[in-house]
Amino acid sequence: MKATYLKEMFSNVEEKNSLAIINQKQFHDSIEYSIKKVLEKKPLILVSMTRSAKDVLESIPEKKENVFVIDIFSREASSANKELNIIHINNPANLTKLQITVDKALKKFPNATILFDSLGVLSVYSDERLFQKFIYLFNNKMNLLDGTVLFFAVKGSMGEKVLSTVKQFCDRTYNFSELYIESVELAH
C-alpha cells in the first residue's frame, strides 16, 4: 500500500507544524512515504522512536547526506556518528536532551523538515505534563524559526488529553486513521 492519502498533508506542509493520526496498518508506509516526500525538497531531521538509524538509512536509496537521524529506538552507547549524521539518545524520557539534539541537527540543516515518527511512543516515557510542555515549547520554537514539523501518532497510542494538547499546538491535524479500514470494507 502506498501512502498517497498523505498528499493532502504534503500539499500544505511548508512552515507548519502538522499532526498526522494514522492507524497501525498505515504506519510503515506513512513514514517511508513521508521521508521520500520531504527529501524531494529539503533535508530531513528524523526523530526515530520505532527504527534504528541504521535501518532508516538503509531504506533510503539516495540523499542520505541530507538526512539527520536522532535515534531513540536503539539506545546505543555511542552518542554521535558525525559521518552519517546520527545521534543516539539513550533515555527517551529526557526531553531536554532531545531538544538540544534537535538544535544540533538544525545547525547542520537549518531549513530541514523535522519528522517525529511516533509521538505515542515518546509520550509513554514522559510525564504527561512534561510531555505537553515539551510539545508546546518545541512548536513555539519551530514557529519562530519558520520551521516545518511533522508529527505522527498511531490512533490509540496516547491518551486523549495528551493528543488534544498536541492538536491544539499544531497548525493542522490530519486524521487518516479510518482510511485503510474503510477501503478494506468497501472492497468486500
ZADREN-75110 format. One line per field, with one value per residue (C-alpha): residue number from 1; x, z, y. Coordinates in nm, 4 decimals. Each point is the difference from the previous one (the first is absolute). Layout:
<nodes>
pos: (NUM / ...)
u: (X / ...)
w: (Z / ...)
v: (Y / ...)
</nodes>
This chain:
<nodes>
pos: (1 / 2 / 3 / 4 / 5 / 6 / 7 / 8 / 9 / 10 / 11 / 12 / 13 / 14 / 15 / 16 / 17 / 18 / 19 / 20 / 21 / 22 / 23 / 24 / 25 / 26 / 27 / 28 / 29 / 30 / 31 / 32 / 33 / 34 / 35 / 36 / 37 / 38 / 39 / 40 / 41 / 42 / 43 / 44 / 45 / 46 / 47 / 48 / 49 / 50 / 51 / 52 / 53 / 54 / 55 / 56 / 57 / 58 / 59 / 60 / 61 / 62 / 63 / 64 / 65 / 66 / 67 / 68 / 69 / 70 / 71 / 72 / 73 / 74 / 75 / 76 / 77 / 78 / 79 / 80 / 81 / 82 / 83 / 84 / 85 / 86 / 87 / 88 / 89 / 90 / 91 / 92 / 93 / 94 / 95 / 96 / 97 / 98 / 99 / 100 / 101 / 102 / 103 / 104 / 105 / 106 / 107 / 108 / 109 / 110 / 111 / 112 / 113 / 114 / 115 / 116 / 117 / 118 / 119 / 120 / 121 / 122 / 123 / 124 / 125 / 126 / 127 / 128 / 129 / 130 / 131 / 132 / 133 / 134 / 135 / 136 / 137 / 138 / 139 / 140 / 141 / 142 / 143 / 144 / 145 / 146 / 147 / 148 / 149 / 150 / 151 / 152 / 153 / 154 / 155 / 156 / 157 / 158 / 159 / 160 / 161 / 162 / 163 / 164 / 165 / 166 / 167 / 168 / 169 / 170 / 171 / 172 / 173 / 174 / 175 / 176 / 177 / 178 / 179 / 180 / 181 / 182 / 183 / 184 / 185 / 186 / 187 / 188)
u: (0.0000 / 0.1334 / -0.0778 / -0.1460 / -0.2639 / 0.2768 / 0.0043 / -0.2449 / 0.2353 / 0.3038 / -0.1789 / -0.0188 / 0.2961 / 0.2492 / 0.0751 / -0.2711 / -0.0224 / -0.2199 / -0.1328 / -0.0970 / -0.2082 / 0.0310 / -0.0868 / 0.2523 / -0.0404 / 0.0875 / 0.3012 / 0.2910 / -0.1211 / -0.0793 / 0.3486 / 0.1738 / -0.2141 / 0.0589 / 0.3770 / 0.0066 / -0.2353 / 0.2016 / 0.3312 / -0.1353 / 0.0160 / 0.1935 / 0.2353 / -0.1631 / 0.0523 / -0.1640 / -0.0719 / -0.0297 / -0.1632 / -0.0972 / 0.3063 / 0.3742 / 0.1925 / 0.1717 / -0.3367 / -0.1239 / 0.3085 / -0.0053 / -0.3558 / 0.0994 / 0.1575 / 0.1320 / 0.0471 / 0.1318 / 0.2227 / -0.3188 / -0.1290 / 0.0758 / -0.1331 / -0.0600 / -0.0169 / -0.2022 / -0.0922 / 0.3307 / 0.1384 / 0.3540 / 0.2852 / 0.1585 / -0.1216 / 0.0803 / 0.1029 / 0.0879 / 0.0823 / -0.3541 / -0.1823 / -0.1223 / -0.0431 / -0.1279 / -0.2041 / 0.0138 / -0.2859 / -0.3245 / -0.1345 / 0.2713 / -0.1928 / 0.2580 / 0.2711 / -0.2335 / -0.0498 / 0.3761 / 0.0624 / -0.2575 / 0.1722 / 0.3335 / -0.1640 / -0.1539 / 0.3476 / 0.1014 / -0.3300 / -0.1633 / -0.2880 / -0.0674 / -0.3405 / -0.0186 / -0.1938 / -0.0953 / -0.0949 / -0.1972 / -0.1225 / -0.1840 / 0.3251 / 0.1633 / -0.2969 / 0.0186 / 0.3418 / -0.0897 / -0.2118 / -0.3199 / 0.0529 / 0.3664 / -0.0874 / -0.2690 / 0.2417 / 0.2653 / -0.2441 / -0.1097 / 0.3551 / 0.1240 / -0.2810 / 0.0455 / 0.3710 / -0.0601 / -0.2614 / 0.2560 / 0.2516 / -0.2640 / 0.0716 / -0.2014 / -0.0833 / -0.1897 / -0.1258 / -0.1384 / -0.2163 / -0.1639 / -0.3637 / -0.0440 / 0.3728 / -0.0320 / -0.2555 / -0.2789 / 0.1067 / 0.3561 / -0.1194 / -0.2356 / 0.2900 / 0.2145 / -0.2864 / -0.0367 / 0.3628 / 0.0173 / -0.1043 / -0.1769 / -0.1219 / -0.0736 / -0.1837 / 0.0731 / -0.0592 / -0.3359 / 0.1039 / 0.1517 / -0.2850 / -0.2603 / 0.1766 / 0.0241 / -0.3692 / -0.0937 / 0.1951 / -0.2173)
w: (0.0000 / -0.0887 / 0.2333 / -0.2686 / 0.2491 / 0.1471 / -0.3158 / 0.1624 / 0.2907 / -0.2237 / -0.2217 / 0.2983 / 0.2161 / -0.0340 / 0.3164 / 0.1958 / 0.2914 / -0.1140 / 0.1797 / -0.1937 / 0.1848 / -0.1654 / 0.0834 / 0.0653 / -0.3491 / -0.1601 / 0.2192 / -0.1997 / -0.3391 / 0.1418 / 0.1422 / -0.3141 / -0.2264 / 0.2201 / 0.0036 / -0.3814 / -0.0432 / 0.2369 / -0.1661 / -0.3397 / 0.1176 / 0.3252 / 0.2422 / 0.2686 / 0.3742 / 0.1058 / 0.3668 / -0.0167 / 0.2862 / -0.1949 / -0.2110 / 0.0413 / -0.1919 / -0.1920 / -0.1161 / -0.0974 / -0.2059 / -0.1708 / -0.1159 / -0.1675 / -0.3380 / -0.0611 / 0.1692 / 0.3223 / 0.0403 / 0.0440 / 0.2916 / 0.3676 / 0.2212 / 0.3707 / 0.1038 / 0.3157 / -0.0996 / 0.0251 / 0.3046 / -0.0963 / 0.2210 / -0.2598 / 0.0112 / -0.3522 / -0.3429 / -0.1819 / -0.3322 / -0.0266 / 0.1840 / 0.2802 / 0.3673 / 0.2426 / 0.3050 / 0.2677 / 0.2127 / -0.1841 / 0.3119 / -0.0232 / -0.2047 / 0.0737 / -0.1651 / -0.2930 / -0.0467 / 0.0209 / -0.2549 / -0.2392 / 0.0371 / -0.0984 / -0.3041 / -0.0956 / 0.0026 / -0.2678 / -0.1954 / 0.0936 / -0.2489 / 0.0578 / 0.0606 / 0.3348 / 0.0110 / 0.3248 / -0.1019 / 0.3132 / 0.2602 / 0.1733 / 0.0769 / 0.1226 / 0.2232 / 0.1744 / 0.1431 / 0.1237 / 0.2698 / -0.1610 / 0.1045 / -0.1024 / -0.3353 / -0.0631 / 0.0988 / -0.2331 / -0.2954 / 0.0787 / 0.0271 / -0.2994 / -0.2251 / 0.1116 / -0.0733 / -0.3445 / -0.0762 / 0.0860 / -0.2324 / -0.2754 / 0.0212 / -0.1177 / 0.2390 / -0.0735 / 0.2966 / -0.0497 / 0.2590 / -0.0272 / 0.1026 / 0.3562 / 0.0811 / 0.2299 / 0.2447 / -0.1310 / 0.2238 / -0.1317 / -0.3593 / 0.0451 / 0.1205 / -0.2976 / -0.2379 / 0.1695 / -0.0627 / -0.3605 / -0.2906 / -0.1687 / 0.1003 / -0.2525 / 0.1105 / -0.2471 / 0.2500 / -0.1428 / -0.3673 / -0.0232 / 0.1887 / -0.2206 / -0.3212 / 0.1147 / 0.0926 / -0.3383 / -0.1854 / 0.1463)
v: (0.0000 / 0.3415 / 0.2853 / 0.2259 / 0.1158 / 0.2198 / 0.2171 / 0.2412 / 0.0527 / 0.0492 / 0.2500 / 0.2372 / -0.0948 / 0.2869 / 0.1957 / -0.1767 / -0.2382 / -0.2871 / -0.3059 / -0.3115 / -0.2558 / -0.3386 / -0.3582 / -0.2751 / -0.1501 / 0.3346 / 0.0675 / -0.1440 / 0.1274 / 0.3446 / 0.0491 / -0.1340 / 0.2212 / 0.3063 / -0.0460 / -0.0173 / 0.2997 / 0.2200 / -0.0915 / 0.1072 / 0.3620 / 0.0370 / -0.1705 / -0.2145 / -0.0295 / -0.3255 / -0.0637 / -0.3782 / -0.1844 / -0.3122 / -0.0890 / 0.0179 / 0.2652 / -0.2791 / -0.1413 / 0.3462 / 0.0814 / -0.3411 / 0.0690 / 0.3277 / -0.0779 / 0.3508 / 0.3380 / -0.1566 / 0.3042 / 0.2087 / -0.2082 / 0.0497 / -0.2811 / 0.0430 / -0.3642 / -0.0580 / -0.3562 / -0.1862 / 0.1791 / -0.0827 / 0.1104 / 0.2259 / 0.3586 / 0.1157 / -0.1162 / 0.3194 / -0.1649 / -0.1360 / 0.2807 / -0.2266 / 0.0754 / -0.2628 / 0.0957 / -0.2666 / 0.1327 / 0.0808 / 0.1710 / 0.2665 / 0.2556 / 0.2707 / -0.2101 / -0.0629 / 0.3758 / 0.0631 / -0.2758 / 0.1441 / 0.3382 / -0.1644 / -0.1559 / 0.3368 / 0.1566 / -0.2493 / 0.0266 / 0.3340 / -0.0328 / -0.3705 / -0.1500 / -0.1770 / -0.3256 / -0.1747 / -0.3535 / -0.0895 / 0.2462 / -0.2834 / -0.1823 / 0.3209 / 0.0856 / -0.3398 / 0.0851 / 0.3485 / 0.1530 / 0.1325 / 0.3631 / -0.0001 / -0.1533 / 0.2619 / 0.2774 / -0.1446 / -0.0024 / 0.3567 / 0.1369 / -0.1998 / 0.1201 / 0.3615 / -0.0157 / -0.1494 / 0.2661 / 0.2696 / -0.1677 / -0.0403 / -0.3720 / -0.2959 / -0.2822 / -0.3194 / -0.1979 / -0.3499 / -0.1730 / -0.3394 / 0.0233 / -0.1234 / 0.0162 / 0.3012 / 0.1298 / 0.2229 / 0.2893 / -0.0077 / -0.0409 / 0.2946 / 0.2145 / -0.0996 / 0.0852 / 0.3383 / 0.0925 / -0.1216 / 0.2174 / -0.2909 / -0.3438 / -0.2720 / -0.3118 / -0.2787 / -0.2810 / -0.1110 / 0.0008 / -0.3449 / -0.1655 / 0.1666 / -0.0989 / -0.3645 / 0.0018 / 0.1505 / -0.2690 / -0.2747)
</nodes>
